[in-house]
Amino acid sequence: MDITSVGGLILGIFAVLLGQALEGGSIMSIVQPTAALIVFGGTIGATVLGFPLRVVLQAARSVSSVFKEKNVAPERMIEEILAFANKARREGIISLEPEMQRVKNSFLKKALTMAIDGTDPKVLKETMETELAHMEEHGEMPSKVFEAAGGFAPTIGILGAVLGLIHVMENLADPSKLGEGIAVAFVATVYGVGTANLVFLPIASKLKAKHRIEMALHEMLLQGAMSVQEGLNPRIIEEKLLAFLNEEQKARWKSKVDAAAKRKAA
């Protein structure tokens, strides 16, 4: 579970509700089914209109990934690539063919299989970069859907508020109901601005961040596969791939390498 996503969502909603309570307002005063229908129904309708249905469904499915932490350590992928590089230098790249059965990452498996099959390096690079471009375009669509929803929601909220005020104006003959009616009307604005800035836009940002991490990982895998095909020294490959890691990941890698060296020396 991604603690930052869960914690951020809970903290944001809790802060708004607590602020309402501290100001002396009732939590139930911002529970208005009609306003919710206008804002959420209108936002969903506008979003579905703006994107193909398959993209909207893809975005809906991607919500679960916001709250899940992918357990994909790039260090393990580097270790796997270096093992392939060592074997390819000793026994030739064709010796990696039996190893492909245990490669779990489909992108790396495809790149290495093309290398084993003797594909020209230029063709391999062009093919895998085309796949990367498609992967990037496909992967960024969910965040665009939520960005759009984050843009629509406040405007639909204003629309709901205006509709509520129209209803209030129709009842000017009864001044005792004006205050309550105006308060109810502005709940739609709260829903629109609140969902946009506490839900839709943060989800879009988190999806973008996770997609960037995934794309960097696949770029690293492509560099690794091409380096294995070139027959580069594993130490050079290691330095190339470490450039894709952040400082924390590099520190973990260094600790792992140092520990392995100590065990070997002992």
Secondary structure, DSSP 4 states (H G I P E B T S, - for coil): --HHHHHHHHHHHHHHHHHHHHTT--GGGG--HHHHHHHHHHHHHHHHHHS-HHHHHHHHHHHHHHTS-----HHHHHHHHHHHHHHHHHH-GGGGGGGGGG---HHHHHHHHHHHTT--HHHHHHHHHHHHHHHHHHHHHHHHHHHHHHHHHHHHHHHHHHHHHHHHHTTTT-GGGHHHHHHHHHHHHHHHHHHIIIIIHHHHHHHHHHHHHHHHHHHHHHHHHHHHHHT--HHHHHHHHHTTS-HHHHHHHHHHHHHHHHHHH-
